[in-house]
Amino acid sequence: MSCNHSILPQSPYQCRDACCADPAAELPLYLYLLRDFHRKLNDFSSPSSSKQCSTAYPDKALPGICKMTSCEFLCKIKPVFGSLRKHLCSAVSILGDGSEDCHDHWKSQSCSAGNPDFSNLIVSETSIASSVFREVLRCYSRILSLDGLYHQENLGILKDLLEAFQSTEVPCNFFSGLQQLPTPGSIDYMYCGVFSFLEGILEKSLLSSFSLASEVVFTLQSLVNSKAALIKFQEKRGKNVHMGCSQNILDTLRNKLSTSAHKLLLYDCSSQDGETEWKRNVRLGEVIQKILQIYLTNTESSSDLLNELACSILPQVPSCKTSNTQDATHGFPTLCPPMFLTWYRVLHEENINVLSKLVKEVKLKHGATTQMEVAGKILVKIQQSVHVVVSLVNLCKVHDKVAMHAMAVKYGGKYVDLFLKAFDFLQAQFQSHNELIIQMFKEFQKATRVIQALCSEAKGSKRTMVTSKVPATKRSMEKFLFHVKALLHNNSSSGCTFWMGNLKHKNLYGQVVSSQLYSNGDNEADQLEDPDRDELGESVGESVGECEEEDNDN
C-alpha cells in the first residue's frame, strides 16, 4: 500500500525529461494505481471486511488494511488527496482540449516495465482519461463515505479532503437566499467550495459525455450525504454551534444537487457522438434511475414535482417507439420510449416514499391535538399523492406493456397497504374535512377500477408477470374497501351512507365484458383468492355511498 501510494501522489505533469510533454502518455500508469487505491478503499469500508480478514479469510486479506483503525487508515491516505485533484484536472484537460498522440513514448515506457511487446497496441488517451476521470471521482466518493471521517479526532483530515477539491473562487450567487453566510475557512464554506468546483466540471463533462457527467452528479450526491452525516454526528455529540447555518447549507446543497440532476435529465443525445454513447451504454437504465431519484428526493417539494411529472409530463410520451428523441415535446430527452419504464418505476417508488413520510407525520400528529389548519395541509398532500398514483395507473390504458401493467398492480397494492395506515387519522379528521376525504376516495377509485381490470385481463391472457402479484393486491384492496365502509358507517350522521351497486365486469377502458371471459384463465396464484372477489376494484369504486351520484350502468 505504501509503495503504490508513494507513486500515486506524483502528477503526470512532473515528468519533464520525457521525450514529449504529453501527460496522457503516463495516464495508464496512474489509472492502474487509482484502481488499486479504489479497491483498497472498498476493502476497508466493507462492513464485513474486518470480520472476514480476522477470521474466515486470513490468507486473502490485504496486508495491513483490515488491521488498521479508521484513524490510521485515514492518516495513511491523507497524502493522496492533493494527487486526486491533479489527476482529475489532467483528465478534464485532455477530454476538453485533447492532446497529441504519443504512442512511441507509451510503447517505450511499457517495454521498460517488462510488458510483452505488442506492436499494434494503440493507446487511446481519451478513453484512458475518461477512466481516470471516473476512478478519481469514485475514490473521492468512497473516502467521503468512510464512517470514521466524521469523528472528532479526524475532522482535520476531513478539512484536508475538502481543501484538496476547493474551487478557486466560490461565486457570490452560490449563497443566494441564505440569511446566514458561512465563514470562509469553515467546514460549511469548504463544502460549498467543493460543490462549486464539481459543478464546474459537470458543465464541461456535459459537453462531451453523459456517462462522465453522471459520475459527477453521483459524486455531488456523496458530498451532500457527507454533509448530512456530519450534521447528524455533531447532533449526537451535542455540538450545536452553527448548527442552524449548517442545516441551511445542507438544504442549499440539496436544491443545487436536484438542479444538477435536472440538467442531466435534459441531456440531448441527438448528436452523433451522444447517440452512439446512448446506445452502447448498457447501464443506461440504471443510471437514469439513480439520476431521477436524486432529482426527486433533493428538490424543495417532492410532492409538487411528482405531481407535475406523473400528471403532465409522462402522459406526453408516445406509446410506440420513436427513432428520434427530438420528437419529445415534454422537454426531457432522457424520457424516451426505451426509458419510459424506468421513469414509470421511479415515480411509483418515490410516490410511495412520499406517502410513507406523510403516514409517519400523521402518526406523530394523531393522538395529540392537531390544529385544523395543519391537518388540512397534510390531507391536501395525501390527496396530491393520490392524484399521482391515479395518473400513473391510468397510463396503462395507453401503454400496453406487460411489465408496466405488472408495476401498476404491484405498486398499486403497496400504495393501498400504506394508505390504510392513515385511516385512523382520516377517521379523526372526517368531521372537519369530510368533503376533502370523500373527494379523495372518489379519486382513488379511478385507480382501483383500473387495477381490477388489469388483474382480470392478466388472468385471461395468462400474463404470469402480472398474475403473480394479483392475490396480494386484491387482499389489500379488499381491506381498503372495508375500511372505507367502516369510516362512512361510523360517520353516517354527517349525511354519508355506504351502499354497493350491482357490479359488472369491465375491461381496462371501462367497457362491459362477459363475466365468463376470464373464467378459464385462473392460475395457481389466483386460486388462493375467493372468486367472489373478482369485482373488488369495482366494489371500492362504488364504496363512497350516497356521497356520489349513482351510475345507472353500475
Phi, psi and omega in degrees: 000314182293327180293312180297320184286339176288335177274321186303319182298346179290147179263145176303333182282354184278348181273093184261347182263012180283176183285349177206172181258022182279111181290338182293338182296333181257355182300325178303323178297316181288332175297318177299314182293322179295318179294322177295319178296319178298320179296321178295321177296319178296318180296320183286323184275352180296132183301328183260007186295315183294322180292317181293319184292327185271340185233291193288315187233064183293330183284336183267356182289143175290135185301122172080349185285306188286341180273354180281147168280166180298323180294317179296318181295317180295323177294326179294320186269354182306318180296346184278341188304311180296326180294323179300318179298316182296316181293324178295316179297322177298315180295318179297320179297316180294317181291328182276315186256339184078171178207159180288146179294145178219058184294325179296319180297312181293323180296318179294322178293322180293318179293320180294338178277357179088014179283154177300153182274108176253103186293331183265009181289124178237123181266124177271110183295329180289321179292321179291318178298324177295319179294319177298318178305310181294314184295321179298313181294323179291322176296317180297318178296321181293321178296319179297336182271356179292126184298319184293348183295336187259004175289153186303321183287347182250007181297331176295322178291322176300317178297320178296321179295317178290323181297325183296333184245031180286145172287149179303319177206125178283123181301147181296325181287353177297326184262015181297135181094349179270128178281326180244110184276143178289149179283131177305132182096345177283165179297321178302315180294322180295321176300319178295322179296317178294317180298318179297320178297315181290328175299320178296320178292325178299317180299321180289318183290332178296338180285342187235325190209125174293321182297314180292321178298323178295326177296324178294317180296321178295324177292321175299322177296319178297322179295317179294318177297325177296316179296319178296320179294323179294317179297317180297319180293320179294324178294320178295326181276356180079018179272088184262008179292128179060021183294325178297317178296319180298318180293321177296321177296318179298316179298320179296316180295323179294317178297320179292325177296318177298321178296319178296318177296323178298320178300321181289324177291341177268009183300129182263113181260022183286339179291161185297313181293318181295321180293323178296315179296322181299318183283328185277342184282100183287341180266015188300316181300318178294320180294314179300319179300314181294318181296317180295321177297319177298317180300317184282317187283340183255359179286163184295325179223099180295325182297314180295319181292319177299317180298320179293315183292317185284323186265337184242320187274305184301321179298345180276350181283126180293153182284334180264155181288138176243146183277342183241119180291347178288348177292343182292132180254358185272350175093359179244096179300331180286347176268068179259165182309318178296334182260006185297316181297326177297311177299317182300315180296314182297318180296321175299311183296316181290327176294323176294322177296319178297316178296323178299318178295322178294322178296319176297319178294322179297318181294326177290322181284324183289136182101331174257166179287110182261127178293146183300322181294318179294316179298322179297321178295320178295318180296323178295321178293321177296318178297322177296321176296323177296320177303319182295311183293325177296316180296319180294317180293321181293341177295342178294342177288338182259321184257109183266067178245131183299318181298322180291318178296323178295321177296318181299318179291315182296304183287332174298318177295318178297321180296317179298316178303317181289323180297326181299332182288349180260005186291328177298321178293318178297322178297317182291331185258004187294319182298325183273332185227042185296322181296319180293319182291318179296319177297325178297318178295318179299320179292319183296327182296337177296327178281318183295326178294318179293318179299318177299318179295321177298319179296317181293316180294326179295324177295319181291323182264002178055047176275091186297333179298330179268314186297334179294341181257357185293310185305311182297319181293320179294322177297320179295317180292328177295317177298319179298319179302313183288330175293320177295317180299316180295318182296315181290325178294319181290342181242034182295338180292343181274005177099004181251128175235160184260134173213160179228125181280178175287121187272148178226150176287129178229150178274190185297335184259012177084006180275138180289132180234168181295141180289345180267000188298324185251012187292335183262007186255010183289140175246184184298323181294323182285338180291346176286344184260148175291128181298339179290352183268006186302329182258031183300316180299322178291327178297316177299323180296330182262004190276000181277358169069210187286004175287348182233145178294138182287137178270127183298330181288341185252000000 
